[in-house]
């Protein structure tokens, strides 16, 4: 009897070992790509757009034979715009689902959380919209080994707008408003300020508000009382903030020209204000009327039933290009092993993207791409210039 019990115990242990092994076993006939974004929560629109964009790219890729002759298995994870949720999702993706490379997330805070997990597990990722410099570099200035991005960084976007404001628009003095609780807002503001002052300009007033605020009148009144300046720089990351600030600024008599970030390229902003943002100028991450962009938008709209160009087509473009970066890296590496994908991303060089080229800088893992400058005219986004950063 004891012998039989021991035998049964050994068999049960063996079954459990085999079961656990099967759970963690990777399907060598597939390439597993993870995508993390805010599928639910306050920023669910952006997460849904990311999910739909990458889903379309994955489906088209598989229809064309996949990558290296293997089908791609796309796995989606919800970070709810919360770094803790992003951490938990990334760990599950790696440890349980066998994800070999990530695309995402949408915010710098959640992407920094993803970066930490990826560094611990040696899994590369390409962020679509996380512009904070810390996404690709540590506080010591070291390049994060697993981190890449398809978008431009805060320093690039802030620097571009500062140079354009000084050199092309002729502004010499600026009033700046920014979100104290947003890494994006802080990063763009700091780089804009530094570059504008290096150009010879002066920041007359720079005022912060708290994350979650919707009434900016007290801050704007302080700016108005600080003295005259040539233009108002709204250094924010979301269209709701940009629209409300512009609306309230005009109501208070702050009538200077507005310059801002690509947060303004969202059609829903006109539900908040139209006159308030008339004439506003900002940099963008893509050329909305490019034939390739229009073709992808048409395909996207037909499949999912909504047109993101009316809200945030930049998310779609950066997601499209992030997928291309990952697909090209795997193809160039001839392998879906994470270490080889990472090396291939670092040495990606220049590839044809949806509306121009994308170049990965090996030393920084940042991206060089054409940056168009847009102006809002009668609720339309009009391209008025193009600029390509050199670093």
Helices and strands as residue ranges (DSSP letters): H 2-24, E 30-37, H 44-63, E 71-78, H 83-95, E 101-104, H 108-121, E 124-127, G 133-135, E 147-149, H 154-163, I 164-168, E 173-179, H 183-199, E 202-209, H 217-225, E 231-235, H 239-251, E 257-260, G 262-264, G 267-271, G 275-277, E 281-283, H 291-304, G 308-310, H 313-333, H 338-346, E 350-353, E 356-360, E 367-377, E 380-388
